[in-house]
Amino acid sequence: MSRWRCTTCGGEYADAGPDGTPFYHTCPLLGPVRIRLAAGAVVAGVDPPPPGAVAVPGAPYPPEARRDENIVVLGNDENGAPVTRIRAEGLGRTLLAG
């Protein structure tokens, strides 16, 4: 099992669960939630937000930047085995630990 960081959304994940079940990362549609302080400044989200703060949804990731590791079957090779790839590379990923 390896740990990865998605270059697009910054999400960190393992490529398999504790029982060995494969995990396929997909970036969320929107970037991280930010908060608007009572004074009007917008900052990174914190938990819990300060009194008077309002959640502001993050901007959407460009579709071409989103990573989606779900598998797409392209067809079969000459031996009848499925030929697959992930749905979208996005901006890639970085290995954190093996």
N, C-alpha and C positions, 0 to 999 in steps of 0.2 A: 504494500500500500504506500503510495506517495502522496505528499501534500503539495498543493499548487496554489498560486495566486493568479487570478485573472487580471490581465493587463488592462482590460476595458473598465470593469466595475470595481476592481480591488478585492473582490471576494476571495476568501481562502477556503479551500476544501480538500478533502481526500478523494482519490479516484475510486475508492471502494469503502463500503461500510464495514463495521466491526465483524460482520458475518461473511464478508467477502463479496457481497452484492455490489455490482458496479454502480457508480454514481456518475451521472452526466450533468455537468454544470450548465446552466443557462443564465445569462445576465438578466436582471430585472429590466422592465421597460423604462423605468425612471431612475435617475441617479439618486444618491442619498438625500434623505429629507434634511432640510436646513430649518433653522428657526429665525423668526423675525422678533427681535427684542422690542420691548416697549419703546425704546428710543428710536426705533426704525432700522437699526443695523441688522443685516442678515449674516448669520454665522453658521458654522457646522452644527448639526444636531447634537444635543447632549441629553442624557437621561439621568435624572428628571430635568425637564426644561425649567429655566428660571421663571418666577412669577411674572405673568403678563406676556409671556412669549407665545407666539403663534407658529404652528408648523407650516412650512412652505415646501410643497413637493419639489423634488429635484428636477432638473431639465431632462428631457428624454435623451437616451443615448442614440446617436445616429444608427439606423438599421445596419449599415455595413460594419459598424464597430462592435456590435453585440456578438458575444460568443454563445454558441448553442452546440453542445457536445452530443445531443441526441443523434442517434444513428439513422442514416438514410441508406437504403439498399438501392444500388445503381443497376443491378442486374446480376448475372452469373458469369463466372469465368468459363474457360474451355472445359473444365472438369466438373462444372455444375455447382461449384462453391459460390456463395453470395459475395459480391464485391460491394463493400460499404465505405462510407466516409462519414465524418461528422457533418452536421447540417451547416454550421458556419464557424470559421476560424476566429472571426472578430479581430482583435488586436493581438491575440495569442495569450500565452500563459507562461509563468516562470516556476520552475521547480524550487520548492522550499526545503523539502527533506525527502529522502527515499525510504 
